[in-house]
Amino acid sequence: MGRSQEQGEGQGPIHSIRLSTVGAARPTETGTTHEPTGLDLAMKLHYLKAAYIYSPETARDLTVRHMKESMFMLFDQIAWTTGRFSRRDSGRPYIKCNDCGTRFVEGQCNLTVEEWLSQPDRSVDEFLVYHQPIGPELAISPLIYVQLTRFKCGGLGLGLSWANIIGDSFSLFYAFNFWTKAITGETIHAPIPSKGDRGFQSPNPTVKDPVSVKRIDPVGDLWVTPNNKKMATYCFNLSVADQISPHFPANGDNSIPVFEIIAGIIWKCVAKVRAEPEPVTVTIIKKDPNDLKPNNAIRNSQVISSVQVDFPVAEATVEELVRSIGEAKDERFGIEEIGGSCDGNLDFVVYGAKLTFVDLSGEDLYGARVMGKSPHSVYFNVEGVGEEGLVVVYAAAKSEERVVTVTLPEEEMEMVKLEFKKCGMIAP
């Protein structure tokens, strides 16, 4: 449900679009560059999208000027993210830290926050995120878009489109939280990563042929995932007690692997719809527990693992699938190698190369306080998902709930939703 074109008056829920540019207040030293790792390059066709909605009381005194001034403070700390991509003679992409800035988008909405949030499918929040892919002219393509949407009631939507090549979802949250602190007037200090400290220690260095990525024909300088199927997105909330726990026997300590259960249920539902061939291999993406931010905050360090089973998924129990997910193998070492091979001239799909599950449930998304107030709602998804599909699980405003964002081929979505109804994931 991505939105990639400017919208004018009357062309959707968001109108009166205005674009400008915001960058760092201090100039970067001439000739400064940022070199993506192999893992960065493997993610270059994907974009992360987040939308935060704040109440009228929270946003009443926030002006566009106020928001831009706080962004100056943020980009003083991470100025390289406001640069532009270029290529070496070998073809390998790199960032020129030339302070070209981030695109700042202003829009208006004729609905109140309450009216907006009354819509049950939260994928409508994608309209709060302005997105354009990188390319075809690398030298003028921003890496980040920030959209400020003012609701009729005075409430505020803050949306980010973030090129995955510069950092993972945890990097996006880290940067956004820094921005909200700057909005509040706090002094922020983000560390500058050293060139020699951008790698990671893989627990499975022998996994060199990752199945979690799919090599595709070169896309050139327009960094868009090529799909033959139209993709659709559906977003809904789940109650842990009522809709998740009943699918899994309780442990002695009463703790349950919530993300794994959700992934197992949805994996089984998709398998029932696809039948042949069943998705017997899936990808699991989680935060690296050993990635101690803020030492190297803005980068790709997420754990990308694969799970392969040798039994019919549609007939398996959720417990069997949860056990298999727990045995996922970290494939970052292999992705790092193939992502950096041939000087980055090879192109890959990660999200949706196999049915992909992303675990953000441990992140405090509602810690992004503006003027001391948490957002009413947070939305997250990925642009550029491959045809096998993507499921993202993250925290809801209520601690006893989770939000699930599902992106699948449009031809499958209604049938998968029917399976969700049968197993009690969504209301019949």
VENKALIN-V17639 format. One record per backbone hydrogen bond with DSSP energy under -0.5 kcal/mol. CO is the residue of the C=O (numbers start at 1). NH is the residue of the N-H. E is the energy in kcal/mol with one decimal. If there is no record, write none. Layout:
# VENKALIN-V17639
co:CO nh:NH e:E
co:CO nh:NH e:E
This chain:
# VENKALIN-V17639
co:2 nh:4 e:-0.5
co:3 nh:131 e:-1.2
co:7 nh:17 e:-0.9
co:8 nh:11 e:-1.6
co:13 nh:110 e:-0.6
co:15 nh:108 e:-2.8
co:18 nh:106 e:-2.9
co:20 nh:104 e:-3.0
co:22 nh:102 e:-3.9
co:29 nh:32 e:-1.8
co:32 nh:97 e:-2.3
co:34 nh:36 e:-0.6
co:34 nh:95 e:-2.7
co:37 nh:41 e:-2.3
co:38 nh:42 e:-1.7
co:39 nh:43 e:-0.8
co:40 nh:43 e:-1.2
co:41 nh:44 e:-1.3
co:43 nh:46 e:-2.0
co:45 nh:225 e:-0.5
co:46 nh:164 e:-2.0
co:47 nh:383 e:-3.3
co:48 nh:162 e:-2.8
co:49 nh:381 e:-2.3
co:50 nh:160 e:-2.9
co:51 nh:379 e:-2.5
co:52 nh:158 e:-3.1
co:53 nh:376 e:-2.9
co:53 nh:377 e:-1.1
co:54 nh:156 e:-2.0
co:55 nh:59 e:-2.2
co:56 nh:60 e:-1.3
co:59 nh:62 e:-1.8
co:61 nh:63 e:-0.7
co:63 nh:67 e:-2.3
co:64 nh:68 e:-2.5
co:65 nh:69 e:-2.5
co:66 nh:70 e:-1.8
co:67 nh:71 e:-1.4
co:68 nh:72 e:-1.9
co:69 nh:73 e:-1.3
co:70 nh:74 e:-1.7
co:71 nh:75 e:-2.9
co:72 nh:25 e:-0.8
co:72 nh:76 e:-1.4
co:73 nh:77 e:-0.7
co:74 nh:77 e:-1.4
co:74 nh:78 e:-1.3
co:78 nh:81 e:-1.8
co:79 nh:82 e:-2.1
co:80 nh:83 e:-1.5
co:82 nh:101 e:-1.7
co:84 nh:96 e:-3.2
co:86 nh:94 e:-2.2
co:88 nh:91 e:-1.7
co:92 nh:88 e:-2.5
co:94 nh:86 e:-2.6
co:94 nh:96 e:-0.5
co:95 nh:34 e:-2.1
co:95 nh:97 e:-0.7
co:96 nh:84 e:-1.8
co:96 nh:98 e:-2.4
co:102 nh:22 e:-2.8
co:103 nh:105 e:-0.5
co:103 nh:146 e:-2.6
co:104 nh:20 e:-2.4
co:105 nh:148 e:-3.4
co:106 nh:18 e:-2.3
co:107 nh:150 e:-2.3
co:108 nh:15 e:-2.7
co:111 nh:152 e:-2.2
co:112 nh:116 e:-2.5
co:113 nh:117 e:-2.6
co:114 nh:118 e:-0.7
co:116 nh:119 e:-1.2
co:120 nh:122 e:-0.9
co:121 nh:124 e:-1.4
co:122 nh:125 e:-2.3
co:123 nh:126 e:-1.9
co:124 nh:127 e:-2.0
co:125 nh:128 e:-2.0
co:126 nh:129 e:-1.6
co:128 nh:130 e:-0.6
co:134 nh:223 e:-2.6
co:136 nh:138 e:-0.9
co:137 nh:140 e:-1.6
co:138 nh:85 e:-0.6
co:138 nh:141 e:-1.1
co:140 nh:142 e:-0.7
co:143 nh:163 e:-2.3
co:144 nh:103 e:-1.6
co:145 nh:161 e:-2.4
co:146 nh:105 e:-3.4
co:147 nh:149 e:-0.6
co:147 nh:159 e:-2.9
co:148 nh:107 e:-2.4
co:148 nh:150 e:-0.5
co:149 nh:151 e:-0.6
co:149 nh:157 e:-2.8
co:150 nh:109 e:-2.2
co:151 nh:154 e:-1.8
co:155 nh:151 e:-2.4
co:156 nh:54 e:-3.4
co:157 nh:149 e:-2.8
co:157 nh:159 e:-0.5
co:158 nh:52 e:-2.6
co:159 nh:147 e:-3.1
co:160 nh:50 e:-2.1
co:160 nh:162 e:-0.5
co:161 nh:145 e:-2.4
co:162 nh:48 e:-3.3
co:163 nh:166 e:-1.9
co:163 nh:167 e:-0.6
co:164 nh:167 e:-0.6
co:168 nh:171 e:-0.6
co:168 nh:172 e:-1.9
co:169 nh:173 e:-2.4
co:170 nh:174 e:-1.9
co:171 nh:175 e:-2.6
co:172 nh:176 e:-2.8
co:173 nh:177 e:-2.7
co:174 nh:178 e:-1.7
co:175 nh:179 e:-2.1
co:176 nh:180 e:-2.4
co:177 nh:181 e:-1.6
co:178 nh:182 e:-2.1
co:179 nh:183 e:-2.5
co:180 nh:184 e:-1.5
co:181 nh:185 e:-0.6
co:181 nh:186 e:-2.4
co:182 nh:185 e:-0.9
co:191 nh:193 e:-0.6
co:194 nh:197 e:-1.9
co:200 nh:202 e:-0.8
co:202 nh:205 e:-0.6
co:204 nh:207 e:-1.9
co:206 nh:208 e:-1.3
co:207 nh:334 e:-0.8
co:214 nh:349 e:-2.1
co:216 nh:347 e:-0.7
co:219 nh:222 e:-1.1
co:221 nh:223 e:-0.7
co:222 nh:224 e:-1.9
co:225 nh:227 e:-0.6
co:230 nh:410 e:-3.6
co:232 nh:408 e:-2.1
co:234 nh:406 e:-3.2
co:235 nh:122 e:-1.2
co:236 nh:404 e:-3.0
co:238 nh:240 e:-0.5
co:238 nh:402 e:-2.1
co:239 nh:243 e:-2.4
co:239 nh:244 e:-0.8
co:240 nh:244 e:-0.9
co:240 nh:245 e:-3.0
co:244 nh:247 e:-1.8
co:245 nh:248 e:-2.2
co:251 nh:254 e:-1.7
co:256 nh:258 e:-1.8
co:257 nh:261 e:-2.4
co:258 nh:262 e:-2.5
co:259 nh:263 e:-2.8
co:260 nh:264 e:-2.6
co:261 nh:265 e:-2.7
co:262 nh:266 e:-2.5
co:263 nh:267 e:-2.7
co:264 nh:268 e:-2.1
co:265 nh:269 e:-2.2
co:266 nh:270 e:-2.7
co:267 nh:271 e:-2.2
co:268 nh:272 e:-1.8
co:269 nh:273 e:-1.4
co:270 nh:274 e:-2.7
co:271 nh:275 e:-2.5
co:274 nh:276 e:-2.3
co:278 nh:280 e:-1.8
co:280 nh:309 e:-2.2
co:281 nh:355 e:-0.6
co:282 nh:307 e:-2.6
co:283 nh:357 e:-2.9
co:284 nh:305 e:-3.0
co:285 nh:359 e:-3.0
co:286 nh:303 e:-2.7
co:287 nh:289 e:-0.7
co:288 nh:291 e:-1.8
co:290 nh:292 e:-1.3
co:291 nh:293 e:-1.6
co:292 nh:295 e:-1.5
co:294 nh:297 e:-1.2
co:297 nh:299 e:-1.1
co:299 nh:168 e:-2.1
co:299 nh:301 e:-0.7
co:302 nh:304 e:-0.5
co:303 nh:286 e:-2.0
co:303 nh:305 e:-0.6
co:304 nh:331 e:-3.2
co:305 nh:284 e:-2.5
co:306 nh:329 e:-2.2
co:307 nh:282 e:-2.2
co:312 nh:315 e:-0.6
co:312 nh:316 e:-0.6
co:313 nh:316 e:-1.1
co:317 nh:321 e:-1.8
co:318 nh:322 e:-2.7
co:319 nh:323 e:-2.2
co:320 nh:324 e:-1.9
co:321 nh:325 e:-2.4
co:322 nh:326 e:-1.8
co:324 nh:327 e:-1.4
co:325 nh:328 e:-1.6
co:328 nh:330 e:-0.5
co:329 nh:306 e:-1.9
co:331 nh:335 e:-2.2
co:332 nh:336 e:-3.2
co:333 nh:337 e:-1.6
co:334 nh:338 e:-2.5
co:335 nh:339 e:-2.9
co:336 nh:340 e:-1.4
co:337 nh:341 e:-0.5
co:340 nh:343 e:-0.9
co:341 nh:344 e:-1.5
co:341 nh:346 e:-0.6
co:342 nh:345 e:-1.8
co:347 nh:216 e:-2.5
co:349 nh:214 e:-2.3
co:350 nh:352 e:-0.6
co:350 nh:353 e:-1.8
co:350 nh:354 e:-0.6
co:351 nh:386 e:-3.0
co:352 nh:388 e:-2.0
co:354 nh:352 e:-0.8
co:355 nh:283 e:-2.4
co:356 nh:391 e:-2.6
co:357 nh:285 e:-3.0
co:357 nh:359 e:-0.5
co:358 nh:360 e:-0.8
co:358 nh:393 e:-2.6
co:360 nh:363 e:-2.0
co:360 nh:395 e:-0.6
co:363 nh:365 e:-1.7
co:364 nh:367 e:-1.7
co:365 nh:368 e:-1.0
co:367 nh:369 e:-2.1
co:369 nh:371 e:-0.5
co:370 nh:373 e:-1.9
co:373 nh:370 e:-2.6
co:377 nh:53 e:-2.3
co:379 nh:51 e:-2.3
co:381 nh:49 e:-2.9
co:383 nh:47 e:-2.1
co:386 nh:389 e:-1.5
co:389 nh:356 e:-2.0
co:390 nh:407 e:-3.0
co:391 nh:358 e:-2.9
co:392 nh:405 e:-2.6
co:393 nh:360 e:-2.9
co:394 nh:403 e:-3.3
co:398 nh:401 e:-2.1
co:400 nh:240 e:-2.6
co:401 nh:396 e:-1.3
co:402 nh:238 e:-2.8
co:403 nh:394 e:-2.3
co:404 nh:236 e:-2.3
co:404 nh:406 e:-0.5
co:405 nh:392 e:-2.6
co:406 nh:234 e:-2.6
co:407 nh:390 e:-2.6
co:408 nh:232 e:-3.1
co:409 nh:412 e:-2.1
co:409 nh:413 e:-1.3
co:410 nh:414 e:-0.6
co:412 nh:416 e:-2.4
co:413 nh:417 e:-2.6
co:414 nh:418 e:-1.7
co:415 nh:419 e:-1.6
co:416 nh:420 e:-2.2
co:417 nh:421 e:-2.1
co:418 nh:422 e:-2.0
co:419 nh:423 e:-1.6
co:420 nh:425 e:-2.6
co:420 nh:426 e:-0.7
co:421 nh:424 e:-1.1
